Amino acid sequence: MLTTIASRCFQAATQHPMRQWAGWLSLSLGLGLLSACQPDVPHTPVAQLPILQGEQLRYPAGHPQLSLLSTQAAQAANDLVVDLPARLVWNESRTQRIYPAFSGRVSRIVADVGQTVTAGSTLAELASPEFGAAQADTARAQADVQWTLKQLQRQQSLFEAGIVARKDLEQAQADAARAQAELERAQARTRLYGSQAGVNQQLSLTSGLAGLVVERNLNPGQELRPDLSGPALFVVTDPSSLWVQIDALEKHLPDLKPGTALELTVPSWPDQRFQARLQTVADFIDPNTRTIKVRAEVSNPRRLLKSDMLGTVRLHQHNHSGVVVPASAVQLLSGQHTVYVQLEPGVFEPRKVKVGNESLSEVLVSEGLQTGEQVVKQNSLLLSREFKSAREALEGKPGPGRSAP
């Protein structure tokens, strides 16, 4: 409505020159009323852009992005924690894998997975003609020993009577010794596989140690041959102790000594720490992964840990030079590790550094930083983008969120 009044006043002023002054006065009053009726629009201040001076990016005081760039002081690397990937396996010094020594057919299965056995316990029985032949060799050797002993007694009597020569007596003694040796060999072979007296062709698969049956890979009536490749028929182990296989890097070698205490964590029990003890370090580096195979042993009395579990081993490294910063503070820019250092409030500078050991949470910086310097640990990527935008603005290129002048 006020716009219409102002328009009519303007037309009256132009059509009647004698009333020009009055028309202009009416127009001014109309425009004043129009502006007075307009709602007040709040003025939103625009944050000033940070300024790049040399290699330093300076934010104006109170800039909203400053609250996003949290910092942390670099700390002296007296004790660096390194996380290494690990895998749990059976303790091979307490594990037995049982294979068939003779071909045969499974006639009876005695033990199953999860069953506790003692040393000498029968796990399964095979009907084995091949083992029966070994039993027959033992019986034949026993008969040969008895016959050669009688021959030796006969030759001894004849020699004492002067009927036979000494060489005949010595030949009988040699035959008896050979027969006795063959008997001992045959008995040892059959005794090794639990043979009983006689020829029954029953081959018993027995456990050589006390433990738990953790694998069974045979079925009733299955035909077995010792020359067939495949998994063990039974695996018996003591699960109260497990091996920890660790993949370490070359730079970790100075801290990998037999007897070193390690801390193991697994995803299944995130709130528990299992203490392990380093046992051996390989003397070669895997050419494919460039890692060193390390083995530790962990006690497992409650059997919370299982074979083939994946976990993380924490290694404490001591007496290192350099500083420790959060892993989130280090970026890889154009092949160079970089951190952003806060020189003073609102002033940041990129710093090229040399990285030593790295873990999931911390990084050892051996060169480029001093103890106590403040590094940006959160939203460092945002700061990197601001540096890039500021450089492009100086070069005349519009950066993200900016327009070319």
C-alpha positions in Angstrom: 0.0 0.0 0.0 2.8 2.4 0.9 4.4 1.6 -2.5 1.2 2.7 -4.3 1.1 6.0 -2.4 4.7 6.8 -3.3 4.0 6.0 -6.9 1.0 8.3 -7.1 2.9 11.2 -5.4 5.6 10.8 -8.0 3.1 11.0 -10.8 1.5 14.1 -9.4 4.8 15.8 -9.0 5.7 15.3 -12.6 2.3 16.2 -14.1 1.8 19.6 -12.3 5.0 21.7 -12.3 3.5 24.3 -9.9 3.0 21.6 -7.4 6.4 20.1 -8.0 7.8 21.1 -4.6 4.7 19.7 -2.8 5.0 16.5 -4.8 8.6 15.9 -3.9 7.7 16.5 -0.3 4.9 13.9 -0.5 7.3 11.4 -2.2 9.8 11.9 0.5 7.2 11.3 3.2 6.0 8.2 1.4 9.4 6.7 1.1 10.1 7.4 4.7 7.0 5.6 5.8 7.8 2.7 3.5 11.3 2.3 5.0 9.9 2.6 8.5 7.5 -0.3 7.9 10.2 -2.7 6.6 11.1 -5.5 9.2 14.5 -5.3 10.7 16.8 -8.0 9.2 19.5 -9.2 11.7 23.0 -8.7 10.5 25.0 -12.0 10.4 28.7 -11.4 10.7 30.9 -13.4 8.2 33.8 -15.1 9.8 37.1 -13.8 8.4 39.2 -16.3 6.5 42.5 -17.5 7.9 45.6 -15.8 6.5 48.6 -17.6 5.1 51.9 -15.8 6.0 54.9 -17.8 4.7 54.4 -21.3 6.1 52.1 -20.2 8.9 48.3 -20.2 8.8 46.8 -17.5 11.1 43.2 -17.6 12.3 41.5 -14.4 13.6 40.6 -14.5 17.2 37.3 -16.2 17.9 37.2 -18.1 14.6 34.7 -21.0 14.9 37.1 -23.6 13.5 39.6 -23.1 16.3 37.3 -25.0 18.7 37.6 -28.0 16.3 41.4 -28.1 16.2 42.3 -29.8 19.5 45.9 -30.2 20.3 48.2 -32.3 22.5 51.8 -31.8 23.7 54.4 -34.2 22.2 55.8 -36.4 25.0 59.3 -37.8 25.5 59.5 -41.4 24.2 60.6 -43.1 27.3 58.2 -46.0 26.9 56.5 -46.6 23.6 53.7 -49.1 23.2 53.6 -51.0 19.9 50.7 -53.3 18.9 51.5 -56.3 16.8 49.1 -58.7 15.0 49.0 -62.2 16.6 47.4 -65.6 16.1 46.9 -68.3 18.7 47.8 -71.9 17.9 48.2 -75.2 19.8 51.3 -75.5 21.9 53.2 -78.0 19.7 55.3 -79.1 22.6 52.1 -80.4 24.3 50.3 -81.6 21.2 50.3 -85.0 19.4 49.0 -85.7 15.9 48.2 -89.3 15.3 48.5 -91.0 11.9 48.1 -94.6 10.9 51.3 -96.6 10.7 49.7 -99.5 8.8 46.8 -99.7 6.3 43.5 -101.0 7.6 39.8 -100.4 8.2 38.4 -98.6 11.2 36.6 -101.2 13.3 35.9 -99.1 16.5 36.2 -95.5 17.6 36.7 -95.0 21.3 37.4 -91.3 21.8 35.7 -88.3 20.4 36.3 -84.5 20.3 36.2 -82.9 23.7 37.1 -86.1 25.6 39.9 -86.0 28.1 42.4 -88.9 27.7 45.5 -90.1 29.5 48.8 -91.3 28.1 48.3 -94.8 26.6 44.5 -94.4 26.2 43.1 -96.2 23.1 41.5 -93.7 20.7 40.4 -96.1 17.9 41.1 -99.6 16.6 41.8 -100.8 13.1 41.5 -104.2 11.4 44.8 -104.3 9.7 46.2 -107.4 7.8 49.4 -105.4 7.3 49.8 -105.1 11.0 48.9 -108.8 11.3 51.9 -109.6 9.1 54.1 -107.7 11.5 52.7 -109.7 14.4 53.4 -112.9 12.4 57.0 -111.8 11.9 57.3 -111.4 15.7 55.9 -114.9 16.2 58.2 -116.4 13.6 61.2 -114.6 15.2 60.2 -116.2 18.6 60.2 -119.7 17.0 63.6 -119.1 15.3 65.1 -118.1 18.6 63.8 -121.2 20.3 65.2 -123.4 17.5 68.6 -121.7 17.4 69.0 -122.0 21.2 68.4 -125.8 20.9 70.9 -126.0 18.1 73.4 -124.2 20.2 72.9 -126.5 23.1 73.4 -129.5 20.8 76.5 -128.2 19.2 77.9 -127.3 22.7 77.4 -130.9 23.8 79.0 -132.4 20.7 81.9 -130.0 20.9 82.6 -131.0 24.5 82.5 -134.7 23.4 85.0 -133.9 20.6 82.6 -134.8 17.8 82.3 -131.5 16.1 84.9 -128.8 15.3 85.0 -125.4 17.1 83.8 -123.6 13.9 80.5 -125.5 14.1 80.0 -124.4 17.6 80.8 -120.8 16.7 78.4 -121.0 13.8 75.6 -122.1 16.1 76.4 -119.2 18.5 76.2 -116.7 15.6 72.8 -118.1 14.4 71.4 -117.8 17.9 72.6 -114.2 18.3 71.1 -113.3 14.9 67.8 -114.9 15.8 67.7 -113.1 19.1 68.3 -109.7 17.5 65.6 -110.3 14.9 63.2 -111.2 17.7 63.9 -108.0 19.6 63.4 -105.9 16.4 60.1 -107.5 15.6 58.9 -107.2 19.2 59.8 -103.6 19.4 57.9 -102.9 16.2 54.7 -104.5 17.3 55.0 -103.2 20.9 55.3 -99.6 19.5 51.7 -99.9 18.2 50.2 -101.6 21.2 50.3 -105.2 20.0 49.1 -108.0 22.3 50.3 -111.5 22.2 49.4 -113.5 19.2 48.3 -112.5 15.7 44.9 -110.7 15.9 45.5 -108.0 13.2 44.0 -105.4 15.7 45.9 -102.1 15.5 45.2 -99.7 18.3 45.6 -96.0 17.9 46.7 -94.7 21.3 47.5 -91.3 22.8 51.1 -90.7 23.8 50.3 -87.9 26.2 47.5 -86.8 28.6 45.3 -84.1 27.2 42.1 -83.2 25.3 41.0 -84.6 22.0 40.5 -81.5 19.8 40.2 -83.1 16.4 38.9 -86.4 15.0 39.1 -87.0 11.3 37.9 -90.6 10.7 34.7 -92.5 10.5 33.6 -96.1 11.2 34.5 -98.5 8.4 36.9 -96.0 6.8 39.8 -97.5 4.8 43.1 -95.9 5.8 46.5 -96.0 4.3 49.7 -94.4 5.7 50.7 -93.0 2.3 47.6 -90.9 1.9 48.0 -87.2 2.5 45.5 -85.5 4.8 44.8 -84.3 8.3 45.8 -86.3 11.3 43.2 -88.9 12.5 43.3 -87.5 16.0 44.8 -84.4 17.6 45.4 -84.5 21.3 46.7 -81.4 23.1 46.9 -79.7 26.5 44.9 -76.5 26.0 46.0 -75.0 29.3 49.0 -73.5 27.4 48.9 -72.0 23.8 51.5 -70.6 21.4 51.1 -67.0 20.2 52.5 -66.4 16.6 53.4 -62.8 16.1 54.4 -60.9 13.0 57.0 -58.2 13.8 59.0 -55.8 11.7 62.7 -55.4 11.5 62.7 -52.2 13.5 61.2 -54.2 16.5 64.2 -56.6 16.7 66.1 -54.7 19.4 63.2 -55.2 21.8 62.4 -58.8 20.9 64.4 -60.9 23.4 63.5 -64.4 24.7 61.8 -63.9 28.1 60.3 -60.5 27.2 56.9 -60.0 28.8 54.0 -59.3 26.3 50.4 -58.4 26.8 47.8 -60.2 24.7 44.3 -59.0 23.9 41.6 -60.7 21.8 38.2 -59.4 20.6 36.3 -62.1 22.4 37.5 -60.7 25.8 38.2 -57.0 25.2 38.4 -56.2 28.9 41.0 -58.8 29.8 44.7 -58.8 29.4 46.6 -62.1 29.0 50.2 -62.2 30.0 52.5 -64.0 27.5 56.2 -64.7 27.5 58.3 -64.4 24.3 60.2 -67.7 23.5 61.8 -67.6 20.1 62.6 -65.2 17.3 63.1 -66.5 13.7 66.5 -66.0 12.1 65.0 -65.0 8.7 62.6 -62.4 7.3 59.6 -63.5 5.3 60.3 -62.3 1.7 56.6 -61.8 0.9 55.5 -59.9 4.0 58.9 -58.5 5.2 58.0 -59.6 8.7 59.8 -61.7 11.3 58.0 -64.7 12.9 58.0 -64.5 16.6 56.6 -67.1 19.0 55.4 -66.6 22.6 53.6 -68.8 25.1 50.5 -67.8 27.0 49.0 -69.6 30.0 45.3 -70.6 29.5 44.2 -72.3 32.7 40.5 -71.3 32.3 40.5 -72.2 28.6 39.2 -68.8 27.6 41.5 -68.7 24.6 41.0 -70.9 21.6 43.3 -72.0 18.8 43.3 -69.9 15.7 41.9 -66.8 17.6 43.3 -63.5 16.2 44.5 -61.0 18.7 47.0 -58.1 19.3 50.2 -58.3 21.3 51.3 -55.1 23.0 55.1 -54.7 23.1 56.7 -52.0 25.4 59.7 -50.5 23.9 62.1 -48.6 26.2 64.9 -46.0 25.9 63.9 -44.5 22.6 65.0 -41.0 21.5 62.4 -38.8 20.0 58.8 -37.9 21.0 55.5 -39.7 21.0 52.4 -38.1 19.4 48.8 -39.4 18.8 48.5 -41.5 15.6 45.7 -39.2 14.4 48.1 -36.2 14.4 50.4 -37.7 11.6 49.4 -37.4 7.9 51.2 -38.7 4.9 51.3 -35.9 2.3 53.1 -36.4 -1.0 55.0 -39.3 0.5 56.2 -37.3 3.5 54.9 -37.7 7.1 53.6 -34.3 8.3 52.2 -33.0 11.6 50.6 -29.5 12.2 52.2 -27.6 15.1 50.4 -24.8 17.0 53.0 -22.1 17.5 50.7 -19.9 19.5 46.9 -19.6 19.8 45.4 -19.5 16.3 48.7 -19.9 14.5 49.6 -23.3 12.9 52.6 -24.5 10.9 53.1 -27.8 9.0 56.1 -29.8 10.1 57.8 -32.6 8.1 58.8 -35.4 10.5 60.6 -38.7 10.5 58.5 -41.5 11.9 60.0 -44.4 13.8 57.7 -47.1 15.2 53.9 -46.8 14.8 51.0 -48.4 16.7 47.2 -48.0 16.5 47.2 -45.1 19.0 50.7 -43.7 19.1 53.5 -42.8 16.7 57.2 -42.3 17.6 58.6 -39.2 15.8 62.4 -39.5 15.8 63.1 -36.2 14.0 61.3 -32.9 13.4 59.5 -32.4 16.8 60.6 -31.4 20.3 59.1 -32.4 23.6 56.2 -30.2 24.6 55.3 -28.8 21.2 51.6 -28.7 20.6 50.4 -30.9 17.7 46.9 -30.9 16.2 45.4 -34.3 17.1 41.8 -33.8 16.0 40.5 -32.6 12.6 44.0 -32.2 11.2 42.6 -33.0 7.8 40.4 -29.9 8.1 43.5 -27.9 8.8 45.3 -29.4 5.8 42.4 -28.4 3.6 42.6 -24.8 4.9 46.3 -24.6 4.1 45.6 -25.8 0.6 42.7 -23.3 0.1 44.9 -20.4 1.4 47.7 -21.2 -1.0 45.3 -21.5 -3.9 43.8 -18.1 -3.0 47.3 -16.5 -3.0 47.9 -18.0 -6.5 44.6 -16.7 -7.8 42.8 -20.1 -7.8 39.5 -20.4 -6.1 39.7 -22.9 -3.3 36.8 -24.9 -1.6 34.2 -22.4 -0.3 36.0 -19.4 -1.9 35.3 -17.4 -5.1 37.9 -16.0 -7.4 38.5 -12.2 -7.1 
